[in-house]
Amino acid sequence: MKVIIVKDQNAGGKAGYEVFANAIEEGATVFGLATGGTPETTYQEIVKSDLDFSKCTSINLDEYVGLSATDPQSYHHYMQEHLFENKPFKKSYLPDGQATDENAELKAYDQTIQDNPIDLQLLGIGTNGHIGFNEPGSDFKGQTHKVKLTDSTIAANARYFEDETQVPHYAYSMGIGSIMQAKKILLEAYGENKAEAIAATVQGPVSEECPASILQTHPDVTLIIDEAAAKLL
Ligand code: GLP
């Protein structure tokens, strides 16, 4: 793993942008994208830049079950607002939170990933080490699936909702097996509340207890973290 320690999230956004720019220069056309507070500065830098994704494909990690694409809390909406509005892709995929045939939706999403092998996968990390919505105990070989969110994830994500009771309890998430197939992975983490998860990711045993620890076995992973998240390294 290549670990880049930056001063703060703004510096991380610039470093994250560089990883995207280099990937494009090397011919990347399929991008695995993430949501949450973490990638916001990277998206801001991309939006300010002249990078062009109009011939590229994006595949997002996850979506809350039950939320429509226009729901302000949905990841569809997040992506529209933070990136797609200003940097449209040729085609963008996110799981459909309102899919009526759940199994068909999960299968179709896996097919999409198979048909569009991911060149660069962007990840954030949960305070419990989750990536996408793959909570501790998730199968390292897993594919797209429905996840019951842990209480700690619901509590952590409540800051984006009016209150904790509004946070959906289920999500559809790309599996760890699919994430690991990406050619290149970029994980960003900022703030002291991510320090334990980062220490377990970088130095801990490779264990399903910390889903992100599997990244130790991937050949091309870059971590961009700030000093606070690097505190326990
Ligand atoms: C959610 C998302 C993850 C994200 C994590 C951390 O659970 N499913 O993809 O990495 O939250 O979010 P944040 O970046 O807001 O701390």
Boltz pocket constraint, residues with backbone or C-beta under 6 A from the ligand:
constraints:
  - pocket:
      binder: B
      contacts: [[A, 34], [A, 35], [A, 36], [A, 37], [A, 38], [A, 39], [A, 61], [A, 62], [A, 123], [A, 124], [A, 125], [A, 126], [A, 127], [A, 130], [A, 131], [A, 132], [A, 133], [A, 153], [A, 157]]
      max_distance: 6.0
